[in-house]
Amino acid sequence: MAADIDEQPAGYERLLSAEHAGAIARVAAVIAERRPRHVVFTARGTSDHAALYGAYLTEIRLGLPAGLASPSVVTLYGAKPDLSDALVVGVSQSGGSPDLAEVLRTARASGALTLAVTNAPDSRLAGVAELSVDIAAGHERAVAATKTYTAELLALLMLVEGVRAGDGALPADEREALAALPELAARTLEDTTPTQLAPRYRFAGQLVTTGRGYAYPTAREAALKLMETSYLPALAFSGADLLHGPLAMTDPDVPVLAVVGSGPGGRSMGEVLPRLGERRADVVVVGSADVEGATRMAVPEVDERYAPLLDILPLQRLALALALARGEDPDAPRGLKKVTATM
């Protein structure tokens, strides 16, 4: 897991190379030409959080309605939704889950434009889709996904911005900003704060993660990583939802990991953090600025769209260090395997 985490800056650089950026641009150009009226994502596990990020990008940057499909609608109930005006995107590191492939097959039969975003270009998912994007993350050693998750995020970001451009090609200012990501990611991974925090939560009974907007998928992915590797019950809430009841469960014995960026989503957390302070919660903030009363895992300040590519890195490191502190093996979580086939 440590090796996979450390490979992410190189993974960003690889995906931004002319070869892979060009391939994504060609797919984006086809989508722009087809002009879908809405976008439906389908995914499982970690990839579901990347798909949620893609949905935020789609609605904010393209102005198209977007949502996440429930595969069981197709595979368990046999429904065949009319997706003739939609772009249906399957996001999967392995591309091997039968239910996701069946969603794309059914969607394509109804007239949808279908796209597979996967680390396995020869997978079942890629085979049933009309279009395919290779996230080019390379072999992932650990069961808990890390570098494939961030590669999915970056691929979806490049895809959406290419569609927004109209011809698939990223604008020059976008390419310049993205080119800084590998170095920023490497700098983020050098911070030892996550490792230093791990002993503090060794005996925690439960934990809460929270964020709003682009940060919400990060909060959900962080919770999953903690549950996968440390078997620590972790509940993820949007900052808004946290105030609608779950806030009552927070206290000094329930640590809160809050993802607080510098854009609208991060600024909206300004009403959440004081309420956590009132509860005397143990708050750790992931962000570019200090927050009074909270410990901070530092990340560079970037455009809010890019922040999920950096914010998750210290949280991955924390999950790894906490698993080791609790005497667990983060490379082989009990009961889990790399490819989970669901129907």
N, C-alpha and C positions, 0 to 999 in steps of 0.2 A: 504493500500500500504506500509506503514511504517513497519507493522508486516511482510509482505511478504518479503520485502527487508532484514530485520534483520534475517530471517530464512535461508538465503543462506549458511552461513558457516556450519550449521547443515545439510543442504541438500547435500553439498559436502561430508561431512563425511558419510552420509547415502549411497550415491551412490558408495563411495569407500569401503564400507563394504564388507566382504567376500560374503555375499548373493547376492548383486546386481552386484559386480564386477565379480563374478563367472558366473552370467547369461549373462552379456555382453560378457565375454570371450567365452562362448559356441557359441553365435551368430557369433562372430568374427572368430572362428575356422571354422564354416560352410562356411563363405564367403571366407576365405583363401583357403579352399579346392576346392571351385567352380571356383576360379580364374577368376572373371569377367574382361572383357577387358576395360570397362569404367564404370563410375558411374554417374547416373542421380538423382538429388535431386528434390523433389517437395514439396512446402510449401507455406504458405500465411502469411502476416503480420510479426510479431516478429519472428515466426519460419522460415521465409524466410531468415532472417539474420543469424540464427543459421545454416541453410542449406548452406549459402554462406561460413561461417567458415568451414563447413564440406568439401566444394569443395576445399578450399585452402589446408586443411589438406590432402585431397585425392591426389591432384596433387603434392604437395611438398613431402609428406611422403611416398606415395605409387607409385608415378610416373605414375598414371593412369589419363587419361583425365576425367574431371568432369565438369558438368554443371547443370544449373537449368532449369527444364522443365516448359513450359507454359501450365497449365492445360486446358486452353481454346482450345488448339489444339485438345484435345480429346473430351472435353465436348461440345464445341460450333460448331466445324468444323467436328467432327466425324472421325478424322484421327486416324489411328492405326499404329504408328511408330513401326518399327522392332527393338525391344530391347532385342533380344534373347541372346546377349552376355553381357548384362549390369546387374549391380546391380542398382535397382531403389529404392530410399529411400524416404519415405514420412515422413516429420517432422511436427508434429502438437501437441500442448499442449492438445487439447481436443480429437483429432482424429475424430471429428464430421463433418468435411466439406465434403459434397458429392463429390466435384470435385477432391479432393486429393484421395479419395477412388477409384474413377473411373479411375484415372491415374494408380494407382497400379493394379487394376483389369485388365485393358487393357494390361499393361506391363506384368503381370504374364501370361496372355493368349498367349502373343507372345513369351514366353519362358524365360522372365527375372527372375532373382532372386529378390524378393521383400522384403523390410524391412520397418516396421513401427517403428518410434521413437516417443513415445507419453507418456503423463502423465495419459492416460486412457487405460490400457491394455485390457479392455473389449469393446473398442470403435469399430466403424465401420471400421476405418482405420486398426486397428490391426487385425480385423477379415478377411479382404481380403488379407493381406500380408502373405507370407510364413514364415517370421521371424518377431519377435517383440522385442523391447527393452522398458522396463518400466523405465522412468526417475525418478520415485519415489520422485517427488517434494512435494507430499501432496496437500491438497486443497488450491487453490489460491483464496484469498478473493477479491482482487481488480480486476477490469476489465483490467487495464493495466498490461500486463504480466511482471514479474520481475524474480521471483525464477524459473519459468518454463523455461525461456530463458536460464539462466545459467546452469540449469540441462541438457538442451538439448546440450549445448556446451560441458559440461563435458562428457556426454554419448557418443557424437560423437568422442571426443578426445580419450576416452578409447577404443572405437570400432576400430578406425583407427589404433591406436598403437597396438592393439591386432591382427589385420589383418597383420600388418607389421611384427609382431613377428613370424607369420606363424602358430602357434598353438592356437592363441587367448589369451594366457596369457601374461600379461604385464611383461616386464623384471624387475628385482629387482630394478635397478636404477630408472626406470620410476615410480614404485610403491612408492619408497622412496620420490621422488620429489613431486608426487601428494599428498602424505600424509601430506605435509606441507600446502596445499591450504586452508583447513578450518581455520587454525590459521591466515594465511596471509589475508584471506577475512575478518575475524573478526577485525583484526588490521586496515584494510582499512576503514571499516565502522565506526570506532571510530573517524575518522578525521571529524572535523566540518566545514571544508572549504566550502563544497557545500552549506550548510545552510547559511553561511556568505555571499556567492556570490549571493544568490537569489535576495536580494533587488536591487542589481546592475543592474539586467536585468528585473526588474518588468515592465518597460515601453518599453522594446525592441519591435521593429516592425517586425523584422525577425532575423534569426540567421543561421550561417553556421557551419557544423561539417565536419571534415576531418581526414583522416588517410590513411595509405597504408598497403598492405599485410594483415596480420592477424588483423590489427587494423581497416581496412575498414568496416567489418561487425559491429564493435563497433560504428563507426561513424554513420552508417545507423540506428542502433537500438537507439542510443541516440537521433537522430533527430525525430524518430517516437515517442519516449516517450514524448518529449517536445510538439509535435503536439497533441498527445492524451490527455495529462493532462493539458496543459496550452493554447492550441489552438494557439500556437505560430508558424507561418510559419518557418520551419527549413529545410534547404537544405543540403543534405549529398553528398560530393564529395570525390573521392580518391584524395590523394595529387597531383598525376600526372594530373588528370582531372581538378583540381582546377586551375592549371597553364594554361590550354588550354581554357581560356576565362572567366570562372566564377570569377576569381580573380578580375576582373574589378568591381564587385558589392561590394567588401569589402571596408569598410572605418571605421572611428571611431564610426559610428552609427550602424554597423553590427557586433555584437560579433562573434568570431570564437572559437569553441571548437576543439582543435587539439589533437589527440591521438598519442603520440610520445613515442614509446618504445625504447628498447636498441638493438634490432636486425636490420636486413637489412631494414625492413619496416620503423622503426623509424629513422634510420640513413638517409634514403632517404628523410625524411621530412626536413632535413637540408637545402635543396634548396628551400623549400616552405616557411618556417618561415621567412627568411629575406625578401621575397617578400611581405608577409603580413605586416612586419614592415614598408616597404616602403609605404604601403597603410595606415599606422597609424591605423591598425585594432586593436580592443580590443581583445587580444588573451588570452585564458585560455588553458593551456596544461595539459593533463592527462598523467602522466609519473613518472619515478623514479628519474629524474634529472631535475634541474632547467634549464630554457631556458631564455636567456637574453631578457628583455622587456615583458615577459609574466607572468601571475599569474599561479601558479601550484596547481592542485589537486593531491596530492601525492599518489602513489601506490608503493608497494615493487617491486624491480627488480627481474624478473623471466625469464625463458626461453620464447622466443617470442610466442611459441605455447600456453603457459598457460596464457599469459597476458590478453586475452579477458575475462577470468574468473574473473579478478580483475579490469581491466580498466572500465568496465561498472558500477561497484558499485557506485563510486562517481557521475557518470552521472545519475544514477537512483535517487540518493539522491537529486541531483540538480533539476531534473524534479519534484520531489515531493515538495521540498521547494519552487520552483518557482511557481508551481500551487497554493499553499497556499498563497504566497505573492500576487498573482494576484486575489485572492478571488475566486478561482475555487475549485471544489471538485475532487481531483485526483482519488478517489475510484469509482466514477460513472461519467465518462466523458459523455457529452451530445451526444445522438444519437448512443452510442456504447453498445454492450452487450458482454458477455464473449465468447460465441460461435457464430461465423459468418459463416453461411452456404452459400456457393457460388457454382454456377454451370457454 
